[in-house]
């Protein structure tokens, strides 16, 4: 193992944007075992009085999710929300077409609201723009948010929920650009339907914020024209444009995979440009931001069809070290692009493409779990524009990229901050100087690090703690500079405090 040298230059006056807390969201879909045997399992030894698994709740609280998107996903485009409310013994069992599963509807809108309260996360609900109507979307807002005195709010009260849920964030459909979507629409058709749905929803509750479906990924043949056309139809009625992306290492090209941040940033930059274009074309004073409400590593090929069974095992990926380092870069990109990116939801929070798995009454945490928790717990205040001077590593897909991927934060109110660093190199440690250019008297506090020699190493049921973020000694700051050795294949978090 050889050693490289680098510098990270920080200045509390050189900021990007206020960090939206909603960047640390999650996603729950009625797919596989995310809901049933995931967050909701009344027969589990861990079940609370509502049937929620307390071990899963504790793990989710540790990650400090700030919002949860629900109920889909592809599931959303065939979902009638009325199936999931009211007495459980009267709820219909249905074939769920998106994932070819059997949906019992024992967990629905009100159960989801109770779940969100228990983990202190804001609910983000989706309305069906596939088989659903704009009236059904408006009715769901009425059911959730009207205090009382209407048919739908009184129905909610009769179901045992007198107080309104006050759902602020609403996804107007899901991936409607995809031919795989139930009720798929062309861009102008979807944009017009979403506009009219959002118009009714906002008339019902003017305080809500709405999210327009963007392209399902940057490889769609209609990208980014879909985003432009849909935005042109619905601009004034939307607050966010949704973006989805799943990363993978199908070519087993670890060097390129560990440079995925290049692709993530390009995706954001393209859509930010689209937002600017449409705003200018519309001569609008209204702003629309980005909501990256599905993101995760997903490529190992688990089945996606449930053969009409309840809670089938679908897409239950086992995540390794290189996957965790890509997650670290993704979160760094969120902070670096925080001026335009305001919401992000990791897909999904348990079992399905998740770094948290249940098996019977046991729970397994993959290394990505620690990476997310470290960022979500410590990224506060402003994102800093960190200047990184580092050697480059060569990749097939992206050319030469810096060996370090970095983000940093600073909260002026508390004087606290954090630095998040991924060392992409598979072989080289990097002796790194952290330099504060603003003259503040800074000291380093907590240090945590996830590192390993094998990018394919992972936690298993037999070795559940093989890869966990470990405490490290934070270096001392002398004359506004601290030096730290960053091992190869590592994610490092350091907290900073005003001395």
N, C-alpha and C positions, 0 to 999 in steps of 0.2 A: 504494500500500500504506500503510495506516494502522497505528498502534501502540496496543496496549492494555497495561494494567499488571496484575500479579497477584502474589500471595504464596503460597509453599509453606512451611508451618510444620512443623518436624521436631523430635522429642523421642525420644531413645533409650529413655526410660522409658514412652513411649506406644506399646506394641506390640500386634500382632494375634495372632501365633502364630509358632512355629518353622516355618521354610519346609521343607517336605518336598522332598528332592532329586528325588523321583519326579515332580514337576510338569513336568520337562523331558524327557519321554519322546516316543517316536515310534511309528509304526505301520507294519507291513509286512503286506500282504495279497497273496495270489496273484490279482492283478487287473492286467490290462494288462501294463505293462512295469516294475512295481515290483520284482519278483524277477528275472525274466529280462530281460536288457538293462539292468537297473538295478543291483542290488547283485551279481548273479550273471551273469557273461558269460564263460565259459571261453575263447571265441575272441577276446576283446578283447586289444588290445596292452597294456592295463592289468591283465590278469588275473594274480592271484597263483597259488600252487600249488594253492589250493582253488577256483579259478575266480571268486574275488571281485574286483571292480574296485577297484584300489588308489586311483584318483582319487576314487571315491565314498567309500571308507573314510576317506580324508583329510578330505574335506568333512564327513562325519558326525562325525568326531572334533573338528573345529573347532567344531561345534555342541554338543558335550558332552552328547549324549543320555545319559540316566541309565537308561532302561528302554526296551525295544522290545516292543510287543504283536504277536502272531503266532498263527495264519496268516490271520486274518480277524476281522471282516468277514463279509459275506454268504457268502463262500466257505466259511467255517467250518461252516455248517449243512448242508453236503453232503459234508464232508471225512472220509475214513477215514485216520487218521494212519498206519496201517500201509502205505498206498500210498507214503509218503515216507521209509521207512527201509529199510535193507538194501542189497544190491548194486544199483547204478544200472541195470545192464543187465537187471535183473529187475523193475524198477518199472513198473507199468502206466501206459499213456497213457489218459486218460479225457476224455470231454466234461465240462466244468465248467459246471454249469447256471446258477449265479448270474450269471456274466458272459458266458455262451455262448462260451466259449473252449476251447482244447485244452490240457489240463494234462499236462505230461510227467513230473511228480513227480521231476525231477532235483535239486530242492532241497527238503529236508524238515526234520524236527525236528533231526537231528544237525547238518546244515549250518547251520541257523539258530543253534544253540548256538555253533558255531565263529565265526560272524559276530558274535554278541554279544560274545564274548571279545575279538575284534579291535578293537572300538570301545569296550570297557570299559562295556557296558550290561547291566543285569540283564534276563534274559528274562522275558516275561510271556506265558504260553501260554493259548490258548483251547481249551475242550473242546466238542464238537459236541452241542448240545441240540436240534437239528432232527431229522436222520435218525439221530443217534447215540444210544447207550444210556448209562445211568449206569454200567454195567459197563465199557464202553469208556473212559469218562472215568477211572475208577479204574485201569484197566490202563495208561493213559498216565502217570499219576502214578507207578505202580510202575516202568514202563520208564525214566522220567526220574530218579527220586529214590532208589529202593532201591539200597543199595550193591552187593548181590549175593545170590545164593543163591535167587532166585525165577525162575520161568519168564521173566518179562518183563525183569528186570534182567540175567539171563544172556543173553537175546536181544540186549539193548543191547551187552553185552560182546562178543558174537559179531560185532556190526556194527563193532567197532573202538573202542568207547567204554567202557572198563572202569570208569572213575570215574563216579559219578553226576553228573548235571547240576545237581541241587539247585535246581530251579525253585521259587521262593517264591510267585510271584503267578500266579493262575489265574482266567481269565474263564470263568464258567459259562454259555456260550452267547453269542450275539450278536443284538441287536435282535429278540428273540423276540416283541415286540409287533407287528411289522410283517407285514401280509398278504403282502408280497413275500418273506418269509423261508421257506426250505425247512423244512417241519415246524413252521410257525407255531402257537403255542399261545395260548390265552386266559390272562389273568394268573394265575388260581388254578391252572391246569394247569401253567403254566411254573414258578410258585413252588414247587409241590409236587415237580416233577421236579428242579428246581435244588437244592432242600433235600436230596433223597435222593442226588443226585450228589455234592454237597458233603460230605454225611455220610460216604459211602464214601471220597471223596478224602482227607478229613481223618483217617479211620481208617487209611488207608494211610500218610499222612505228616502227623502232627499239627502240624508246623511251618509248613504252607502257609497262605497268605491267599487268600481267595476273593472274587470280584467278581460281584455279581448284575446281570443285565440290567435296566436301567431303561428309560424311554421313549426311543424313537429320536430324538425332538425334542419341542419344546414345542407343536407344532401337531397332534400326534396326537390324534384324538378321545377316546382313552382316557387321555390325560395329565391330571392326575397320579394318577388312580385306579389305573392299572396299577402304578405304583411302590409305592403304598400296599399294594395287595393282594399283590403279589409279596413285598414286605418282610414282611408279616404271616405269610406262609407260611414264610419261610426266615430270619427275622431272626437267630436265634442261631447260624446256620451260615455267615453272611456277614460279611465285614469291610468291604466297599465296595459302593456302588450305582453302577452305570455310568450315564453321561450322554453323549449325542452331540448335536452341533449343527454345522451348516454355515451360514455366513453368506454373504450375497450382496447385490449392488446391481442387482437385476433391473430396478428402476424408474428406474435412472440418477439416483438422488437422493443425490448425494454427501454433502450435509450430514447426512442421516439415517444414511447408511452409516457416516459417521465418528463417529456417536454410538452405535454398536453395543454399546458396553460397558454401556449402560443395560439392553439386553435380556439380555446375558450375566449381569449381576448378578441380574436378576429370576429367571432360570432357576435359578441357584444358590440364591437365597433360597427359592423355592418348594420345591425338593427338600430343602433343609435343614429347612424346616418339616415336611415329610413325615417325615423321619427322626425328628424330635423327637416327632411325634404317635405314630408306631408304637412307638418306645421306651417312651413313657409308657403306651400301651395294653397293651403286652406286660409292663409292670411289670419291665422288663429293666434290668440293670446293664451290659449289653453295648453297646458303641458301634459304629456303622456310619458310615463316612465316604464322601465322594464321589470317584469316579474319572471324570474327563472324558476318556475314553480314545478318543474321536474328536472332533477339532475342526479346522476349517480354513475358509478362504474357498473356496466352490465354487458357481459359478452360470453359467459361460460356455457350457455346453451341449455339450461334447464327447461323442462317442458312448459308450454304455455296454454295447453288445453286440458281441462279438468275432467273430461269424460263424464260429465254430468254428475259429479260427486260433490259432497259438502267439504269445504275447506281443503281442497287438493294441495299437494305440495308442488307449487309452481315457482320457478325462477328463484330458488333459494341458493343464492351464490355464496361461496366461501371466499372471503376477501383476504388477500395476502398483503405483504409489506408494500409492494409497488402500487397496489390499489390505494393503500392509505396515503402514500406520498402524492398520488394524483389528487386525492381528496384535499390534501393540504394545499396544493396549488390552486385548486378550484376556489377554496375559501380565500386565498390570497387575491385571486382575480376579483372576487366579490368586493373586497375592500378597495382594491385599486380602481374599480369601476363604480364605486359607490355614489358617484355624482349622477348616474343614470339608472343604476340597478338598485331597486328599493325593496324588492321581495325575492326570496328564494326558498324553495321547499325541496328538501332532500327526499327522494323516492327510494324506498318507503321506510317507515320507522321501525318495522319489525317483520321478520321472516321473509317477506318478498323483497328481493334485491336490497337486502338490509344488512347492516353490520351488527344487528341484534337478532338472535335466533332463540326460539323456544324448542324444547324437546321434553315432552312430559312436563314435569315440574321444574326442569332445569333451564338455565339461561346461559347463552354463550355470547360474548362480546368479541367482535373482530377488531383488529388494530385501528381501523378507520374510526371506530367509536371514540377512542381517546383523542384523535386528532380533531374531530368536530367539537368535542366537549371543551378542549383547550381554547379553541378560537371563540366559540359561542359564549364561554364564561368570561373571557378577558377582552374582547374587542368592543371598546366603548369610546364614545366621544367622536373625534375626527379621525378619518383615515389620513395618514401622512404620505406625502410623495417621497418615498425613500429612494435615494440615489444609490444604485448598486454598481460597484466596480469589481468585476470578477472575471476570471478566465472563462472560456467557453468550452462546451462539450459538443461533439459532432453528432448529428442525428440524420437519419435517412429522409424523414418526412419534413423536417423543419430547418435543415441546415444547422449552422452553429447557434447554440443558445447559451445564455449565461449558466454557469454551474449552480448558481444560487437563485432561488425564486423567493421573493421577500415581500411581506407587507408589514405595516406598522401602524399603531394607533396612539392617540394622546387625548386625554380628557382634561381640558383646562380647569374644569370645576373641581376635580379631585386631585389633579396633578399626577394621575396615574396613566400608564400606557402599557403597551406590549409590542413585542417584535416576534414575527412568525417567519421561520426560515426553513426552506426545503433545500437540502443538498442533493442534487440530481445525480451526482457522480456515483457510479457503481464501484469505483476503486479508490478514489482519492478523498482524503480528508481536506478540509479547507480551514486554514488559520485565518480567522475573520476579525477585523477591527470594526467595532461599532463606534461611530464618531458622532457626537452631538454638536451640531454647528451653531446652535442658537445661544450658547453660553449658559444654558440652565445648569444648575447643580443637580445632577441626576445620580441615583443609585439603582442598581439592579436588585430585584427581589427574588421571586420564585423562578426557578428554571425547571422545565420538564422536557424530556426528549424521548422520541420513539426512533429506534435505530436497529439495524440488523445487517448481517453479512449476505444474506440470501434474499433477493427480491421476491422469490416465490414462497418464502416462509409464511406460515399462518397459524393462527390459534385453532385448535381442534377441541372436541369434547374431551379427549384424553389429555390434552395439554392446553387448557383454556387460557393460561397466562404466559404463553411463550413470548408473545409480543405485546407489551404494554408500555405506555409512556412512563418513564422512570424519572424521579427527581435528580437533578444535577446541580452542582455548585455553581451559582451565578458568579461570573468574574467581577472583580472590583473595578469601579470607574475611577480613573485617575486622569485629571486634566481633560475631562470630557471624552475620554476614550476607554473602552474596555475591549479585551481580546478574548475570543473563545475559539476552541477547536471543535469544528463540526465534522463528525464522522461521515463517511459515505453512506448513502441510502438512509438519510435521517430527516426527521422533522423536529425542530426545536422551537420552544416557546419560552420567551423571557419577559417577565413583567418589569416595568420601570416605575420609579417613584421620584417625585421631586424631593431632594434632600433637605 
